[in-house]
Amino acid sequence: MSSLVLTNARFQLIETARTPIAVIGSAFWPAASMLAFVVPFAGSDPVAATYATASMVTFAVMSTNLFQYGVGVADDRVQPWEPYVRTLPAGALPRFAGRLLSGLALMAFSLLPVVLIAAFLTAATVSPLAFLTAIGVTAVISVPFILMGLAIGYSMPPKAAVVVAQVLFFPLAFAGGLMTAPGGAPGFVEDLAPYLPTGASVRLMWAAVGDYPLHMGSVLSLIAWIVALAGVALWAYRRDEGRRFS
Amino acid sequence: MLARAIEVTRRYGDTVALDRVSLDIAPGELVGLLGPNGAGKSTLLSLLTGVRSPSSGRVELLGGDPRRPAARHHLGVTPQETGLPASLRVGEVVDFVRRHYPEPLPRDQVLGQFGLTDLVRRQTGGLSGGEKRRVAVALAFAGRPRIVFLDEPTTGLDVEARRSLWDGIREFHAGGGTVVLTSHYLEEIEALARRVVVIGGGRVLADDTVSAVRGLVAVRRVSLTSPVPLPVLPGLSGTDREGDRWHLVTPDSDRLVRDLVAADVPFTDLEVRPASLEEAFLTLTERSVEESCLLSS
């Protein structure tokens, strides 16, 4: 079972790596946002720059996963290779887990420039321990967005998946408080954010890199989101039969 | 039974792709599924291999539900050759498939058996159509299956490659393997299969030996030019007209020509030739519709 997960992950990575522009593209956007928004506006204040970098990492985690999985899977499903893979003696789990692993690896690559920019062009600082914690938290908060992407990708055609991912990602980012400093968002956002996947994720990131207090409520809601989104993604995978005609 | 469909119906929205189809495939059989495009062959294969589920009825594969991975441990299927992941190399694709099976064939044996050894480092996107087809067929055998479903295995291959592939299929069958293959070509089915299942309009139209089915589909196409409209002629299973050129499809061309002469039709350029398989299928389909009308009235 675990070797099948690795097999799937490996093949996804090989495929992606042979289209270098896709890899470079996913690394470009978070880095550009760092240079455009964080470096000039919060770069000189150590605390603000650290929190802003954590928000940017969360934002990048959300948007790249929503698009990579939502649109990527929807695209794969209309290729004739996908129905063939479904005749192989393996269920949903190795494919899901393989996609997860390869997604995490790609994410690490695309977040590297963000971390380098934060380290060299801003006053952001973290202790080595906090940095390691932040890496672990980044992996954890990727999970709900990967699952959200999979749920989208397995339940709709590519054109619809692009639209839904675009419609979802901005409100999720805003209402989760990713666009503002901790405690700086409008009141209703502050109330709602801890219970959204974005808000719960960024709070975990802030707690990892700074003195932000860890709220049990937002941790529990993140776990609930992971369980619920895993359920939706699995359901979508099982009912999917590839291309649909009527 | 290695694979069976019991009263299976499959709908796509309002379209009925398969209409109460029943089919049993016993161990060691080599069955040809024959039918025109859109007849329901691919839908039947997708149900038997677990890609889709039936709208009603039941399918079984190796004693289990093909939607469950455990039932597919000894199943081999050809992907469509257009669907190979373009950026992966031949060896990588073969390995990817092999790793899904409990006791796969050694990689070198898979490559060697299908003449792919020299292509192992090539990306599948850069292969020719025939090379892709060989990779696709090799993948069906990579997991050491007990039953293989080969969808149009030799379409687009040259004669030599086709013969060597046929030999490979025969060898697998001789070793006790069960084969289900679909084809547009009667020739391919004749070369390999003992039993032929003809599918048309979502139904099983015939399920018999190769020679019996050949008799069923032996219809002829009579073409002629006539300046006047043709009279009503008995025994026609199809009529097609281009200007004053008429194409008539019939199981009995001798009788048709006699009837034309007896009716004093001033025809010229008479031409009689065996009908294509498509035309033969049309005859079979229409006959089955007539029969079911008779039965229901």
Interface residues (C-beta under 8 A of the other chain):
Chain A: S3 L4 T7 F11 I14 E15 R18 T19 Q79 P80 W81 E82 P83 Y84 R86 T87 L88 P89 A90 G91 E241 G242 R244 F245 S246
Chain B: Y12 G13 D14 T15 S46 T49 G50 V51 R52 S53 R68 P69 A70 A71 R72 H73 L75 V77 T78 P79 Q80 T82 G83 L84 P85 S87 L88 E92 D95 F96 V97 R99 H100 Y101 Q123 L139 G143
